[in-house]
Amino acid sequence: MKHAAILFSLALAYASSAAAQSAWTLEQCLQHASEHNIQVQKSRISEQEAEQSLLQARAALFPTLSASMSQTVGYRPFQETVSMTQNGMVVNTDNRVTENGSYGLNANWTLWDGGINRKTIEQQKLQARIAETSTAQSLNSIQEQIAQLYVQILYSVEAERVNEKLAETARKQLNRGQERYDVGDLSRADVAQLESQLAQAEYDVVNSQTQVASYKRQLKELLQLDINEPFDIAETELEDEAALNPVPDKTAIYEAALLTRPEIQAAQLQADAANLQLDIARRGYYPTIGLNAGVGDSHYSASDDSYGTQLKQNLNASIGLSVSVPIFDNRRNKTSVEKAKLQQTSAALDILDKQIALGSTIENLWLQASSAQQRFLAARTAVQSQETNYELINEQFQAGLKNIVDLLQARDNLLQAQQNKLQSKYTTVLNVQLLRFYEGGQMSF
């Protein structure tokens, strides 16, 4: 029994530890998503691909070296004598089956291509940085979604608590109504309305619970958690004062975001890449100078010399210099230049478009935060007023001084005021946090 008690205690401790580990803070969610989210991981793979392209561009500065070997067997059943030229000498044989082997080692090196290779390296460096900003964009998008879902969960949990309190009050009112009905002080229709009120309150509780479960499922999906893995967020009840923090200045946030947001950096890097592509296209008019060298050897079975002697005598080497000057290329270079100019213009427009979109996003967040804060101030006063009114009417109803219609109307007014307060509070907090995030700060609740 003693051992069983110890094991039971350990099991409880483990279960408690597991439950504690399943309670995630917002910071833990953001950190986990940065490491495990599939979209972010795919973006990091794109970074690695860009790095490989950069290494390939650098390798293009060096010579290429290739080896070749061929073995040929010939068969001429009806030809009495087979003749073959081998290294400038005619070799005759009566053998109808002959074998010939050749071997080569060739090297090519582009000495000058107008500087295209080196400019391509610079371009690939830009593409690698663009890939990094793409990862940062994916991560920012995921973090914003996580913050929104996290706040939705907090809002739904608090709404659930409010609905549970109203359901408990509705249950007490139904019990009191049943007592008054039993003594003939209340009609059956009034009791039915109280029963309907309780049913609606219980429905609101279940609906809130369903919303909480749905938002948690969506958050688990962003975190790439297994379906069987327990998940819950840390108990964080935001005080009303959290919605009263000053809303940051939108102009200052926009100026800071222009320097830090990855979408702006990516657009600027794309513009730099477009300028570089135009430079590369223009260099297509330049001549290309190349150096080539090769070593070859061969043997032939019809020769009277031995295999080793043939390889010694047939060994040859060559080296050459080539110059290629584009004269008429079917408009290939001109088309490349004109397309690069168009891409340059498009990249400049993309920067402007991203800046306008960023400004619109920040202004929208600022407007939502400011208006929600004002609505919260009004809703907080309304809740206090409606709570007082509902308590008075409930007391009067219990005493038989108010009818069921007055009670239900007071409950609806209180419920609407509480919902308005919760929604405006969490809308304010979320948008203020997002504004700080666009400014370059971290989100936390």
Stockholm file with secondary structure:
# STOCKHOLM 1.0

chainA/1-445         MKHAAILFSLALAYASSAAAQSAWTLEQCLQHASEHNIQVQKSRISEQEAEQSLLQARAALFPTLSASMSQTVGYRPFQETVSMTQNGMVVNTDNRVTENGSYGLNANWTLWDGGINRKTIEQQKLQARIAETSTAQSLNSIQEQIAQLYVQILYSVEAERVNEKLAETARKQLNRGQERYDVGDLSRADVAQLESQLAQAEYDVVNSQTQVASYKRQLKELLQLDINEPFDIAETELEDEAALNPVPDKTAIYEAALLTRPEIQAAQLQADAANLQLDIARRGYYPTIGLNAGVGDSHYSASDDSYGTQLKQNLNASIGLSVSVPIFDNRRNKTSVEKAKLQQTSAALDILDKQIALGSTIENLWLQASSAQQRFLAARTAVQSQETNYELINEQFQAGLKNIVDLLQARDNLLQAQQNKLQSKYTTVLNVQLLRFYEGGQMSF
#=GR chainA/1-445 SS CHHHHHHHHHHHHHHHHHHHHTEECHHHHHHHHHHHCHHHHHHHHHHHHHHHHHHHHHHTTSCEEEEEEEEEEEECTTCSCEEEEETTEEEEECCSEEEEEEEEEEEEEEEESTTHHHHHHHHHHHHHHHHHHHHHHHHHHHHHHHHHHHHHHHHHHHHHHHHHHHHHHHHHHHHHHHHHHHTTSSCHHHHHHHHHHHHHHHHHHHHHHHHHHHHHHHHHHHTTCCTTSCCEECCCCCCGGGGGSCCCCHHHHHHHHHHHCHHHHHHHHHHHHHHHHHHHHHGGGSCEEEEEEEEEEEEETTSSSCHHHHHHHHCEEEEEEEEECCSCCTTHHHHHHHHHHHHHHHHHHHHHHHHHHHHHHHHHHHHHHHHHHHHHHHHHHHHHHHHHHHHHHHHHHHTTSSCHHHHHHHHHHHHHHHHHHHHHHHHHHHHHHHHHHHHTCCCCC
#=GC SS_cons         CHHHHHHHHHHHHHHHHHHHHTEECHHHHHHHHHHHCHHHHHHHHHHHHHHHHHHHHHHTTSCEEEEEEEEEEEECTTCSCEEEEETTEEEEECCSEEEEEEEEEEEEEEEESTTHHHHHHHHHHHHHHHHHHHHHHHHHHHHHHHHHHHHHHHHHHHHHHHHHHHHHHHHHHHHHHHHHHHTTSSCHHHHHHHHHHHHHHHHHHHHHHHHHHHHHHHHHHHTTCCTTSCCEECCCCCCGGGGGSCCCCHHHHHHHHHHHCHHHHHHHHHHHHHHHHHHHHHGGGSCEEEEEEEEEEEEETTSSSCHHHHHHHHCEEEEEEEEECCSCCTTHHHHHHHHHHHHHHHHHHHHHHHHHHHHHHHHHHHHHHHHHHHHHHHHHHHHHHHHHHHHHHHHHHHTTSSCHHHHHHHHHHHHHHHHHHHHHHHHHHHHHHHHHHHHTCCCCC
//
